[in-house]
Amino acid sequence: MIVMGGIVGSGIFINPYVVAQQVHTPLLILGVWLIGGALAMAGAFIWAELATRMPDSGGQYLYLREAYHPSVAFIYGWVLLLVTQTGGMAAVAVTFARYYREITGLKTGDGPIAAAALLGLTAINCLGVRAGSNVQSAMMLLKSGAIAALVLVGIFWGGGVMHPLPLLDRPISFGLLRAIGAAMIPVAFAYGGWQTSTFVAGEMRDPRRDLSRGLVAGVIGVIALYLSVNYVCLRVLGPAGLAASHTPASAVMRVAMGERGAEFLAVGIAISTLGFLSQGILTAPRVYYAMARDGLFFKSVGWLSPRTGAPVVAIVLQGVFATVIALSGRYEQILNYVVSVDFISFALTAAALFVFRHRDAAAPPEGIYRAPGHPYTTAAFVLICAGIVASTIAAYPANSAAGLLILLAGIPVYWYWRHKS
């Protein structure tokens, strides 16, 4: 539930239209989503091995610290707080606001509604991990129901036929490759989030067994859901109609069942986005807590509530930053701002597996999950992540530059905290 809840948020309900604006045939659209799923699967294999090697709270922060240097881990936590986690939550909160306005007819802008959602869920998670996980699990069940309803209604009552030809929308060229690369940006964002389950490994009863199984099974389930939704959208709306609709899931339900169907799904999607936000607020503050525990962040961020054991200061800090980002940009801007930096950390973390395998080549540890296909699948994952970063920077240089500047700003901040501690 945590793995799937960390992936399935707003991306599948809104990003299909962003993909269809870049590539314009069913083969290319579904192909890009399938490539994204394969990338997520490769990542799940890698993270499953890393998590069983170091089953403690903190996830990627721990892997980067032990593989490279504490400075690399700090910069990861720095950009997680200021860019990737908070930016991703902000983008999802903006999506919630769009659907909430569709349900209620409010004329208010997206920003204030997104901010209210973020701050409300932050308050709930400050009550403790049990309160946060109960909310997240309930939201995951509801969002799964919304996706199932969308697929079934679209197939049986949506009408339409998906025409497989033409296969490509332009000749095979660098322009086609660049379009596929640009289409991978929203797909990569939609599949992101499986790694956040490793943040809470230290609070699981048997992380070596359960986390590896959960990562693999959860990603497989999400791939099936995402391909089903895109198939239905293409069948009912067609590639051109999909590209023209900023709320494609509601558009499918509107065609199949009228306004009542669109309203029903809008409620389900709004709940789904809240579930994703709840999962992020539940898991990521454990990284900031680990940074404070290592003496690389404000000591107060490592404070745990004596009543609930929750890192309250870390949770509030993340909620405030996400709110600021949600109030400052549009969905598409936030998307590009996040992806360029997020996939740099993915590439570095995956490459850490080479480091650990080299260190224990003489005496491999027992009882750990071994990523299948390594080193080939791991190398392919690293290279694809680098390609996504390059595509994002090439397509959206200004937005990407903002994220990269924040990343570089973490270097002097690290040396300040290192000197202080």
N, C-alpha and C positions, 0 to 999 in steps of 0.2 A: 504493500500500500504506500509506503514512503517513497519507494523508487518510482512507481507510476505517478504518484501525486506530485513528485518533483519535476516530472516531465510534462504531464498533461495539464496545461493551464489555458492560456488564451491562444497559443500559437496555432493549433489546429483549426480553430474557429475563424481566425482572421487572416493568417498568413497565406492560405491558398490563393487569395486574390493577388498578393504581392508576388508570388511565384508566377502566376499566370500573366502578369504584366511583363515578365522578362522572357519567358518561353511560352509558345502559343499552340502547341499540339498536345493531345493526350499522352503520347509516348514520352515526350520530353517532361511534361509536368509530373506524371507518375514516376518516371525514371529518376528525376531529381529527388523525389520523396523516398524512393527505394534506396538511392545512394546514401541519403542522410540516415536512413535506418541502418544500413550496413556500417556506416561510420559510428553510430551510437552503439551498435552491437560490439564492434571492435573495442570501443572505449570501455564498455561494460566488462569485457574479458580482462582488460588491463587493470581497471580499478578493482576488480574482484581479487586479483592476485595481490595488488598493493595493500588492500584492506586486510587480507588475511596475514600478510607479513607484519603489519602494524595495526592491530585492532584496538585503537585508542581514539578518543574524541579529537577531532581536528581535521581528519581527512587529508586533502591535498596539502595543507599546511605542513603536516608531519612528513609526508613523502618528500616534499621539496627540501625541507630542512635536513633530513637525514641523507638525501641523495647528493645534494650540492653544498649549500651553505645557509646559515640562518638568514642572511640578507635576501636570498631568493625567496625563502618562505615568507619573510616579512613583506616583501613587495607584492607577493600573491595576496596576502591578507589585506594589504593596503588597497589594492585595486578591487578586491572583493567588496570591501566596504564602500569605496567611493565610486566604483564603475559597474562591475559585472553583476554582483548580487543585487545591489540597490537599484541599478539601472534596469535589470531584468524585472524586478518587482514593480518598478515604476511603469514599465511598458505594459505589464499585465494589468496593473491598476487602471491605466488609461483605457484598456479594452473593457474592463468592468464598467467604467464610466460610460462608454459608448452604448453598451447594451442596457445599462440601467436607465439612461436617458431614453432609449428606444421603448423600454417597458413603461416608464412613468410619463413620458412626454415632457420632461423638464427641459427648460431652455438654458439651464446653467452650463457653463463650459465643462470640459472633461476634468480639468485640474482639481477643482475643489472636491468633486465627488471622489476622484482617485485618492486624494489626500485623506478624506474622511475614512475610506476603506482601510488604508494603510495604518492609520493611527488607531482605529478600532481594533484591528487584529493584533497590533502590537500590544495593546492593553490586555487582551485575552491571554496572549502568550506569556505575559509577565506574571500571570497567576500560576504558572508551572507547566512542566512538560506534559503532565497528564491532561490538563485542560486543552493545551495546544494540539496534542496528538488526537484527542477525541474529536475536536472540531475538524481536523484535517482528514481523519478517516471517514467521517460522515460526508464531508464534501467530496471525497474521492468516489464514494458509492453513488452520490447524486450525479456527478459529472459523467461517470460511466453510463448511467441510465440515459442521460441527455444524448450522448454520442450514439448509443444503441438505437434510441428513438429516431435520431436524424437519419441513420443508415437505413433502417427498416422502412420508415415512411417514404424516404426518397426512392427506394427501390420499388415499393409496391404501389405508391400513389403519385410519385413525382413525374412519371412519364418520361419522355425523352429517350434518345438513343445516343450512345457514345460512338462517334465515328473514328475509327483508328487511323484513317488516312487524312491528310498526309502525315508521314512519320516525323518529318522535320519541317520547321517553319522557315528555313533558309539553307543555303548550301553549306556543306561541311567546310568550316573556315575558322579563323581566329575569332571572328565576330560571334559565331555560334558558341565557341568555347567560353568567351567572355560572358555571354548571356547565361550560360549554364552556371558559371561561377557566381554571377550576381544573384541568380535564383537560389543558389545554395545558402545565401546569407540568412533569409528568413527560415529556411528549412533547418539549418543548423541551430538557430535560436529555438525553434519549436521542439527539437529533439533534445536540447540541453536540459540538464537538471538531474540526470541519473547519478552524477557524482556527489550530489549533496547528501545522499543517504550515508555516505562514509563519514560525514561529520559527527554522527551520533554512534559510531561503532563502539565507543567505550561504554555506552549505556545499554548495549545489547547483551543478552544472556550468553549467546554462542555466536559471536560475529564471524568466526572462521568458517562455520558451516552456513549460517543463515544469510549472511550478507552476500556471499558469492552466489548462492542460489537465487536470492531475491533480485540481484542486479541483472542476471541473465534472463530470468523468467519475466521480470518487469519490462525490460526493453523489448523482448519478443512481443509481449502483449500490446505495447504502445505502437510498434510497427504495424501490427494488424489493424489497430484502430485508425491510424493515420491514413493508411492506404484505402481503407473502406470509405472514410469520409471524403477523400479526394475523388475516388471513383464516383460516388453519388453526386458530388458537386459538378463534375464534368458531364455526367449523364443528364442531369436536370438542367444545368445552366449553359453547358457548352464552354469551350475555352474563352470565347469573347465575353460571354455573360459573366463568367467567373471573374475575369479581369476587371470588369466594370462594377462589381459589387464589393463594397467595403465591409459588408457583413454577410458573407456568402452562405453561412449555415442558416441564418434566418431567411435568406432569399430562397433557399431550397424548400424550407418548411412553408413559406408563403405560397410557392407554386403548388405544393402538394396539398395543403390544408387551409390556405387562406390566411387572413390576419391572425386568427386564433392560434394556428399552428406556429406562426412566427413568434407570437408573444410567449407561447409555451416554451419554445426553444431558447428564446432570449433569457428567460428566467433560469433555465438550466445552465446556460453559458455563464451568466452572471455568478451563479453559485460555483461553477467550475473555476472561474478565475479567483474567487475568494479562497477556494481550497488550495490552489497553487500558492497564493500569497501566504496562507497560513503555514504551509510546509516550509517555505523559505524563511519565514520569521522564526519557525521552530528550530531549524537546523543550523543555519549559517552563523548565528551568534556564538556557537561553540568555537569557531575559528578565532574570533576576536578575543574570546576568553583564553584560548591557548596562547595567543600572542602576549596578552597581559601576564599570563603565568610564566612566560619565558623572559619577562622584564623588558619587552619590546613595545609596550603600549601603556596607556594610563593604567595605574594599578587598580583604579576603581572599576575598570571594565572587567576585571577578573573577579569582581565581587559576586557571590552567590547568595540568593535570598535564603536566610536560615529556615524559613517556613516551607518553601517549595523547592529549593535547590536550583532555581532558574537563574541564569546570568542576566539579571534585570537590566543593568546598565548597558550591557552589550546589545540587548534586544531593543531598548529605547533608542540607542545611538543609530542602529541600522534603520529603524522606522523613520527617524527624523531625516536622514540622508535620502532615503527612498522618496519621501514626501517632497523634498526640495526638487529632486530630479523630475518627478511627475508634474510638478507645477511649472517646470521650466521648458519642456519640449514636447513635440508631437511624437506619436507612436513610431513613425518611420525613423525619425532622428535618433530616438533612444535606442532603437534596434541596431543601427549602424555603430553607434557609440559603444554599445556593449560587445558586439560580436568580435570586433577587431582585437580587443584586449583579452576577451575570454578565451579565444582559441590560441593565443600565445601561451597562456597558462596550461591549457590542455596539452599542447605539444611538449612543453617542458616536463609536465608530470608523466606523460607516457614515456618519454625518453628516460625518465628515472628508473624504469624497469630494466633497461640495459645496464644501468649502474649497479643495481642490486643483484642482478643475475651474474655480473662479472665478479662482484665481491664474494659471492658464495659458490663460485664455480667448483671449488675444490670439495666443499662439503655442503651440498644443498640442504636447506632446512626441511624438516618433515612436517606434515600436516597442513601444508598451504595449498591453496588453489593455484594451478599452473595455467596461465593464459594460453589457450590453444592457438597454434600457428605462429607463436613467437619464434624468431624475431621478425618474420615477414609481415604479419598482420600489424605488429606494433610499429614497424618502420613505415608501413603504408598509412597508418593512422597519423603519425607525426607529419608526414609529407602532405597529406590532405588538409590537416589543420593549418599548415603553413600556406597552402594554396588558398584556403578560405580567408586567412588574414590578408594575403596579397590582393585578393579580389575585392575585399571590403575597402581597403585603402585606395585601390585604383578607382572604384566606383563612387566612393563617398569620402574623398580626402579630408574635407573640413571636419566632418563629424568624427572620423577615425582619429584625426590629429588630436582632438580634445582628450580622448581616452588615452592615447599614447603619451601625451604630455603629463597627465596625472600619474601614469605608470613611472615615468622617469623622475617625477618629483618625489617618488617614494625612496629613491636612493639616498639623498641627503637626510631625509627624515629618519631612515634606518640608522645612519651613522650617529645622528643626534641621540636616539634612544639607546644605542649601543654604548656611546660614551657616558650617558647619564646612568645607565645601569652598572 
